[in-house]
Amino acid sequence: MITKDISDKEWELIALLRNYRRAYPNGARMLEAEIQDVLDELMDIQYRESEETEENNTESE
């Protein structure tokens, strides 16, 4: 079985998606904006590069 570590931001996105389903329709709009912000951050190239650098530093220790 293949396993992959999930970053804190990825866990945050998963939690937001789960909460979105529970909050629909009352809190859905607010959560949509928060989900989009986290998703944009995860897709940002600079963020991914910093995560990779941090991961490489952790592995070398």
N, C-alpha and C positions, 0 to 999 in steps of 0.2 A: 504494500500500500504506500502511496506517495503522500507525504504530508508537507505542508507549507505553513510557515509562520505568518500570522496575520498581524498587521500593525495596529496600533491604537486607533488610528483614523479609520481603518477598515472596519474595526469592531464598532466604532461610533456610527458608521454608515449603516451597518447591519441593524443596530439597535434602533436607529431612526426609522428605517424601513419597517421594522416590526411595529413600532409605535404608530407609524402612519396608518397602518391597517386598523389598529385599535381606535385611533382618533377620528377616522373618517365618519361623518363629514364635518364634525365640529371644529377640530383643530387641524384639519388637513392643510389649509392654506399656509399656516405658519410653519408646519413641518415641511411642506414642499420647498419653501425657501431655504430652510436649514439643510435639507437633503441636497439641494442644488449647490449650496455653498461648499459642503463637504466633498461632493462629487467633483466640483470644479478644482478644489484643492488637490484631490487625489490624482486628477488628470493633468495637473500642471507639471510641466517638464522639470522646472527647478525643484519642486517638491520631491519628485521621484528621484532626481539626482542626489538630493540631500539624504533621502532614505537609503539609497544604495551606498552612499559614502558611509553613513552611520552603520549600516549592516556590515560593510567590509571592515570597519574599525573594530566592531564587536567580535567578528570572527578571528581577527588577527591577535586578539588578546589571549 
